[in-house]
Amino acid sequence: MTAFSAILLVLTLRLFPRMPIGRFAVSVALGAALACSAASQKAYDNGASDTQIKIGNVSPYSGAAKEYAAVARAEGGYFAMINDGGGINGRKIVFLTEDSASTPGKSAELTKKLVEQDGVLLMFSSFGTEPNLEMRGYLNEQKVPQLFVQSSAAAFDDPQHFPWTMGFFATFHMEGAVYAKWILQNKPEGKIALLYADDDTGREYREGIYDGLGDKAASMIVKEVTYADGDTSLEAQIAELKKSGADVFLNMSVGRRATEAIRAANAMDWRPVQFIPNASLSITAFLDPAGLAAAKGILCNARSKGWWRPEAVDDPAVREFLLWMKRYDREAKPRDQLTVAGYERAQVLVEVLRKCGDNLTRGNVMKQAASLDLSLGMLRPGIRVKTSASDYQPIKDLFLIQFDGEDWKAIGPTVKEQPSN
């Protein structure tokens, strides 16, 4: 007799002292069998089975944003490690990742293919603000999880209207607000030049900066200009910003555009205090091409530990990450921070799927994704992955870093999420 049956026997004899023991034993055996049967039942939606879990992803392996494919390669490498260890609850991960070629509109087309033809259980870490916004309506209509999108737009934390879509990192708005408050504290008389993309991401950075500066924004921002995808160069924008006399440069340009802006400012001998967004912090992808000397002194923000300095390997989590990278992500460049971003996203998805157990339905995937509270080895201590049914932004905190010409160094405490003004 199991412990469960014994407890049930005691309780029932107290409630029904005249019931014959033989009849009760049959009842207990039947009840226990039914309970075990119910517990062992498995539930699957498209993309899940006894042997595998299909995960869809769209990333720019070619084209103007191809550097960001490093995130997807890291995710694939992490899943390969999990599969080598036996998978998730005995199931292997099948990571189906498609190349958007950095082409507008192609991500939505590929997402439909992954859902309708390849039959994935969920979409995971697809790249870009605009592409994910394009996919969001379709995926929510189909009730397919759109997890940990590769964009920090605040729009992806909206469980009331889009319960199947979840972001990952602290928002663009928060990044802008934190930079603005640093300027107020450290350069209160500063004159600010602002560069940002003429798109949803750029406008969110701008809104965060204005909210962070509050009533000082009008007097401190002396010039702001935008750039568009079709611009062949940022030299005209940088020349205009330099002419303003600004001594603080909020360079909210993303990826290769950040490289162009850093290079152009250096060529024009303009040396303001400069900030770039987290999306542009990769030394390998964006600072090296700009020139490390030109990038020296730039400020940015991060959530993860560094691993390049020799003393970093004293941390067991850093050693584990470096060993994983050597074995499972051999294409990764040693100083590409995009790699750790993919590593962390994949870690969190694996935790979600483990929590699902044998109930691999899309509804349960979202339920588990919306009930996280965990730490990751490569996140700075104190920064956690935390969600709830009303909170779809897993990582809310960040800290400021500064580039010393060789590597990023932390320059302050962890900044907790701050409400906009």
C-alpha positions as CSV (number, residue, x, y, z in Angstrom):
1,M,0.0,0.0,0.0
2,T,1.4,3.4,-0.9
3,A,1.7,6.3,1.6
4,F,-1.1,8.0,-0.2
5,S,-3.4,5.0,0.2
6,A,-2.5,4.6,3.9
7,I,-3.4,8.2,4.6
8,L,-6.7,7.8,2.7
9,L,-7.4,4.6,4.7
10,V,-7.0,6.4,8.1
11,L,-9.1,9.3,7.1
12,T,-11.9,7.1,5.6
13,L,-12.1,4.8,8.6
14,R,-12.5,7.8,10.8
15,L,-15.3,9.2,8.7
16,F,-16.9,5.8,7.9
17,P,-16.0,3.5,10.8
18,R,-18.6,0.8,9.8
19,M,-17.3,0.3,6.3
20,P,-15.9,-3.2,5.8
21,I,-12.1,-3.2,5.3
22,G,-12.2,-5.4,2.3
23,R,-14.6,-3.1,0.4
24,F,-12.5,-0.1,1.4
25,A,-9.3,-1.7,0.2
26,V,-10.8,-2.2,-3.2
27,S,-11.9,1.5,-3.2
28,V,-8.5,2.6,-2.2
29,A,-6.8,0.5,-4.9
30,L,-9.2,1.8,-7.5
31,G,-8.8,5.4,-6.4
32,A,-5.0,5.1,-6.3
33,A,-5.0,3.6,-9.8
34,L,-7.2,6.4,-11.1
35,A,-5.0,9.0,-9.4
36,C,-1.9,7.5,-10.9
37,S,-3.5,7.3,-14.3
38,A,-4.5,10.9,-14.2
39,A,-1.1,11.9,-13.1
40,S,0.6,10.0,-15.9
41,Q,-1.6,11.5,-18.6
42,K,0.3,13.7,-21.1
43,A,-1.1,16.7,-23.0
44,Y,0.4,18.0,-26.2
45,D,-0.3,20.7,-28.7
46,N,1.3,20.9,-32.2
47,G,5.1,20.8,-31.9
48,A,5.3,18.5,-28.9
49,S,5.4,14.8,-28.5
50,D,6.9,12.1,-26.3
51,T,10.2,12.5,-28.1
52,Q,10.6,16.2,-29.1
53,I,9.7,19.8,-28.7
54,K,9.7,22.0,-31.8
55,I,10.7,25.7,-31.3
56,G,10.5,28.3,-34.0
57,N,12.8,31.4,-34.5
58,V,13.4,34.0,-37.1
59,S,16.8,35.8,-37.2
60,P,18.8,37.9,-39.6
61,Y,21.6,35.5,-40.7
62,S,22.3,37.7,-43.7
63,G,21.7,41.4,-44.6
64,A,22.2,44.6,-42.7
65,A,21.5,43.2,-39.2
66,K,23.4,39.9,-39.6
67,E,25.5,40.5,-36.5
68,Y,22.5,39.8,-34.4
69,A,22.3,36.2,-35.7
70,A,25.0,35.5,-33.0
71,V,22.1,35.4,-30.5
72,A,20.3,32.6,-32.4
73,R,23.5,30.7,-32.9
74,A,24.1,30.8,-29.1
75,E,20.5,29.6,-28.5
76,G,21.0,26.7,-30.9
77,G,24.3,25.8,-29.1
78,Y,22.6,25.9,-25.7
79,F,19.8,23.6,-26.9
80,A,22.4,21.2,-28.4
81,M,24.0,21.0,-24.9
82,I,20.6,20.2,-23.4
83,N,19.9,17.5,-26.0
84,D,23.3,16.0,-25.3
85,G,22.3,15.7,-21.7
86,G,19.1,13.9,-22.5
87,G,16.8,16.7,-23.4
88,I,14.0,18.2,-21.4
89,N,12.1,15.5,-19.5
90,G,13.4,13.1,-22.1
91,R,12.4,15.2,-25.1
92,K,14.9,16.6,-27.6
93,I,14.6,20.2,-28.6
94,V,14.2,20.8,-32.4
95,F,15.3,24.4,-33.0
96,L,13.9,25.5,-36.4
97,T,15.5,28.9,-37.1
98,E,14.9,30.8,-40.4
99,D,16.8,33.7,-42.0
100,S,14.9,36.9,-42.4
101,A,17.8,38.3,-44.5
102,S,17.2,41.6,-42.6
103,T,14.3,42.1,-45.0
104,P,11.1,44.0,-43.9
105,G,8.0,41.8,-44.0
106,K,9.9,38.5,-44.4
107,S,9.8,37.7,-40.7
108,A,6.0,37.5,-40.6
109,E,6.0,35.2,-43.7
110,L,8.5,32.9,-42.1
111,T,6.6,32.9,-38.8
112,K,3.5,31.6,-40.6
113,K,5.5,28.9,-42.3
114,L,7.0,27.8,-38.9
115,V,3.6,27.7,-37.3
116,E,1.4,26.3,-40.2
117,Q,3.9,24.1,-42.1
118,D,6.5,23.1,-39.6
119,G,4.1,22.9,-36.7
120,V,6.2,24.5,-33.9
121,L,4.9,24.6,-30.4
122,L,6.0,28.2,-29.9
123,M,8.0,31.1,-31.4
124,F,11.1,32.1,-29.4
125,S,13.5,35.0,-29.5
126,S,12.8,36.3,-33.0
127,F,14.7,39.4,-33.9
128,G,13.5,43.0,-34.1
129,T,10.9,45.5,-32.8
130,E,9.0,46.0,-36.0
131,P,9.1,42.3,-37.1
132,N,7.8,41.1,-33.7
133,L,5.1,43.7,-33.8
134,E,4.1,42.4,-37.2
135,M,3.9,38.8,-35.9
136,R,2.2,39.6,-32.6
137,G,-1.4,39.9,-33.9
138,Y,-1.2,36.7,-35.8
139,L,0.4,34.7,-33.0
140,N,-2.1,35.9,-30.5
141,E,-5.0,35.0,-32.8
142,Q,-3.5,31.5,-33.2
143,K,-2.7,31.3,-29.5
144,V,0.9,30.5,-30.2
145,P,3.4,31.7,-27.5
146,Q,5.7,34.4,-28.7
147,L,8.4,34.2,-26.0
148,F,11.3,36.4,-25.1
149,V,11.3,38.5,-28.2
150,Q,14.6,40.0,-29.3
151,S,13.5,43.5,-28.7
152,S,13.3,45.6,-25.5
153,A,10.3,47.6,-26.7
154,A,7.8,48.2,-23.8
155,A,5.0,47.1,-26.2
156,F,5.9,43.5,-25.5
157,D,4.9,43.8,-21.8
158,D,1.1,44.0,-22.4
159,P,-0.5,40.8,-21.1
160,Q,-3.9,42.3,-21.0
161,H,-4.1,42.9,-24.8
162,F,-1.5,40.3,-26.0
163,P,-1.4,37.4,-23.5
164,W,0.7,35.2,-25.8
165,T,3.6,37.7,-26.3
166,M,6.4,38.3,-23.8
167,G,9.6,40.4,-23.9
168,F,12.8,39.8,-22.0
169,F,15.2,42.7,-21.1
170,A,14.6,46.1,-19.5
171,T,12.9,48.4,-21.9
172,F,14.3,51.0,-24.3
173,H,12.4,53.5,-22.3
174,M,14.2,52.6,-19.1
175,E,17.6,52.8,-20.8
176,G,16.9,56.3,-22.0
177,A,15.6,57.4,-18.6
178,V,18.6,55.9,-16.7
179,Y,21.0,57.8,-19.1
180,A,19.1,61.0,-18.6
181,K,19.2,60.7,-14.8
182,W,23.0,60.0,-14.9
183,I,23.4,63.2,-16.9
184,L,21.4,65.2,-14.3
185,Q,23.5,63.9,-11.5
186,N,26.9,64.1,-13.2
187,K,26.7,66.8,-15.8
188,P,23.7,69.0,-14.7
189,E,24.9,71.9,-16.9
190,G,25.5,69.6,-19.9
191,K,24.3,70.4,-23.4
192,I,22.8,67.3,-25.0
193,A,22.7,66.2,-28.6
194,L,20.3,63.4,-29.4
195,L,20.5,60.9,-32.3
196,Y,17.9,58.2,-32.8
197,A,16.2,56.2,-35.5
198,D,12.9,57.4,-37.0
199,D,11.1,54.3,-35.9
200,D,9.3,52.8,-32.9
201,T,12.6,51.9,-31.1
202,G,14.1,55.3,-31.6
203,R,11.0,57.1,-30.4
204,E,10.9,54.9,-27.3
205,Y,14.5,55.9,-26.5
206,R,13.6,59.5,-27.0
207,E,10.5,59.3,-24.7
208,G,12.6,57.7,-22.0
209,I,15.2,60.4,-22.2
210,Y,12.6,63.2,-22.0
211,D,10.9,61.5,-19.1
212,G,14.2,61.1,-17.3
213,L,15.2,64.7,-17.8
214,G,11.7,66.0,-16.8
215,D,11.4,69.7,-16.9
216,K,15.1,70.0,-17.7
217,A,14.7,68.4,-21.1
218,A,13.8,71.6,-23.0
219,S,16.9,73.5,-21.8
220,M,19.4,70.7,-21.8
221,I,18.6,69.1,-25.2
222,V,20.1,71.6,-27.7
223,K,19.8,69.5,-30.8
224,E,18.1,66.2,-31.9
225,V,18.2,64.6,-35.3
226,T,17.0,61.2,-36.7
227,Y,18.2,58.8,-39.3
228,A,16.2,56.5,-41.6
229,D,17.0,53.0,-42.9
230,G,17.7,54.4,-46.3
231,D,20.3,56.9,-45.2
232,T,23.6,56.0,-46.8
233,S,25.7,57.8,-44.1
234,L,25.3,59.5,-40.7
235,E,28.0,62.1,-41.4
236,A,25.5,64.9,-42.0
237,Q,23.6,64.1,-38.8
238,I,26.8,64.0,-36.8
239,A,28.1,67.3,-38.3
240,E,24.8,68.9,-37.4
241,L,24.9,67.6,-33.8
242,K,28.6,68.8,-33.4
243,K,27.7,72.2,-34.6
244,S,25.2,72.6,-31.8
245,G,28.0,72.9,-29.2
246,A,26.7,69.8,-27.3
247,D,29.1,68.2,-24.8
248,V,26.9,65.1,-24.2
249,F,26.0,62.8,-27.1
250,L,23.0,60.5,-26.6
251,N,23.9,58.2,-29.5
252,M,20.8,56.0,-29.6
253,S,21.7,54.4,-32.9
254,V,21.5,50.7,-33.1
255,G,24.0,48.1,-34.4
256,R,26.0,49.2,-37.5
257,R,24.5,52.7,-37.2
258,A,26.2,53.1,-33.8
259,T,29.5,52.0,-35.5
260,E,29.0,54.7,-38.1
261,A,28.1,57.4,-35.6
262,I,31.1,56.6,-33.3
263,R,33.5,56.6,-36.3
264,A,32.1,59.9,-37.7
265,A,32.2,61.7,-34.4
266,N,35.9,60.7,-34.0
267,A,36.8,61.7,-37.6
268,M,35.3,65.2,-36.9
269,D,37.3,65.4,-33.6
270,W,34.1,65.7,-31.6
271,R,34.6,64.3,-28.1
272,P,31.5,64.6,-26.0
273,V,30.5,62.3,-23.2
274,Q,28.8,59.6,-25.3
275,F,26.2,57.0,-24.6
276,I,25.1,54.1,-26.8
277,P,22.2,51.6,-26.2
278,N,22.6,48.1,-25.0
279,A,21.7,46.8,-28.5
280,S,25.0,48.3,-29.7
281,L,27.4,47.2,-26.9
282,S,29.1,44.2,-28.7
283,I,32.8,44.9,-28.9
284,T,33.3,42.4,-31.7
285,A,30.3,43.4,-33.8
286,F,30.1,47.2,-33.3
287,L,33.0,48.8,-31.4
288,D,35.9,47.1,-33.2
289,P,34.7,48.3,-36.6
290,A,34.4,51.8,-35.2
291,G,37.9,51.7,-33.8
292,L,38.5,50.9,-30.1
293,A,40.3,54.1,-29.5
294,A,37.3,56.1,-31.0
295,A,35.0,54.2,-28.6
296,K,37.1,54.7,-25.5
297,G,35.0,56.4,-22.7
298,I,31.6,55.5,-24.2
299,L,28.9,54.6,-21.6
300,C,26.3,51.9,-22.1
301,N,24.3,49.6,-19.9
302,A,24.3,45.8,-19.2
303,R,22.6,43.1,-17.2
304,S,25.2,40.4,-17.5
305,K,28.7,39.8,-16.0
306,G,31.8,40.3,-18.1
307,W,34.1,37.4,-19.0
308,W,37.0,38.9,-20.9
309,R,39.2,40.0,-18.0
310,P,41.5,37.3,-16.5
311,E,40.0,37.6,-13.0
312,A,36.5,36.9,-14.3
313,V,37.2,33.2,-14.6
314,D,37.3,33.0,-10.8
315,D,33.5,33.0,-11.1
316,P,32.2,29.4,-11.6
317,A,29.3,30.7,-13.8
318,V,31.8,32.5,-16.0
319,R,33.9,29.3,-16.3
320,E,30.8,27.3,-17.2
321,F,29.8,29.8,-19.9
322,L,33.3,29.9,-21.4
323,L,33.5,26.1,-21.5
324,W,30.0,25.9,-23.1
325,M,31.0,28.5,-25.7
326,K,34.2,26.6,-26.6
327,R,32.2,23.4,-27.1
328,Y,28.8,24.4,-28.4
329,D,29.2,27.9,-30.0
330,R,32.5,27.7,-31.8
331,E,31.6,30.5,-34.3
332,A,31.2,32.9,-31.4
333,K,33.7,35.7,-31.1
334,P,35.3,35.9,-27.6
335,R,34.1,39.5,-27.0
336,D,30.6,39.4,-28.6
337,Q,28.1,40.2,-25.9
338,L,25.3,39.0,-28.2
339,T,26.4,35.5,-27.3
340,V,25.6,35.8,-23.6
341,A,22.2,37.3,-24.6
342,G,21.3,34.1,-26.5
343,Y,22.7,31.9,-23.8
344,E,20.5,33.6,-21.1
345,R,17.3,33.5,-23.2
346,A,17.8,29.8,-24.0
347,Q,18.4,29.1,-20.3
348,V,15.1,30.7,-19.4
349,L,13.1,28.9,-22.1
350,V,14.6,25.5,-21.0
351,E,13.4,26.3,-17.4
352,V,9.9,27.1,-18.7
353,L,9.7,23.8,-20.6
354,R,11.0,21.8,-17.7
355,K,8.3,23.4,-15.5
356,C,5.7,22.3,-18.1
357,G,6.5,18.6,-17.4
358,D,4.3,16.4,-19.5
359,N,1.7,19.1,-20.1
360,L,3.2,20.6,-23.2
361,T,0.3,22.6,-24.4
362,R,0.6,26.2,-25.5
363,G,-1.6,27.4,-22.7
364,N,0.6,25.7,-20.1
365,V,3.8,27.1,-21.7
366,M,2.4,30.6,-21.2
367,K,1.3,29.8,-17.7
368,Q,4.8,28.7,-16.7
369,A,6.4,31.6,-18.5
370,A,4.2,33.9,-16.5
371,S,5.3,32.4,-13.1
372,L,9.1,32.7,-13.2
373,D,11.4,33.7,-10.4
374,L,15.0,32.6,-11.0
375,S,18.6,33.7,-11.1
376,L,21.0,33.0,-14.0
377,G,24.7,32.5,-13.4
378,M,25.7,35.1,-16.0
379,L,23.4,37.8,-14.7
380,R,24.8,40.3,-12.3
381,P,24.0,39.3,-8.7
382,G,20.7,40.8,-7.7
383,I,19.2,40.8,-11.2
384,R,16.6,38.1,-11.5
385,V,14.2,36.8,-14.1
386,K,10.8,37.4,-12.6
387,T,7.3,37.4,-14.2
388,S,3.6,37.1,-13.2
389,A,0.3,37.0,-15.0
390,S,0.3,40.9,-15.0
391,D,4.1,41.3,-15.6
392,Y,5.5,40.2,-18.9
393,Q,9.0,41.8,-18.6
394,P,11.3,39.1,-17.2
395,I,14.4,41.3,-16.6
396,K,13.8,44.8,-15.3
397,D,17.1,46.0,-14.0
398,L,20.4,47.1,-15.5
399,F,23.7,48.7,-14.5
400,L,25.9,51.3,-16.3
401,I,29.2,50.3,-17.9
402,Q,32.0,52.3,-19.5
403,F,34.4,51.2,-22.3
404,D,38.1,51.6,-21.3
405,G,39.5,51.0,-24.8
406,E,39.7,47.2,-24.3
407,D,36.6,46.1,-22.3
408,W,33.5,47.3,-20.6
409,K,33.8,48.1,-16.8
410,A,30.8,48.4,-14.4
411,I,30.7,52.0,-13.0
412,G,27.7,51.9,-10.7
413,P,25.1,49.9,-8.8
414,T,22.2,48.0,-10.2
415,V,19.4,50.3,-11.2
416,K,16.0,49.0,-10.5
417,E,13.0,49.6,-12.8
418,Q,11.7,53.1,-12.5
419,P,8.2,54.2,-13.6
420,S,8.0,56.9,-16.2
421,N,7.1,60.4,-15.2
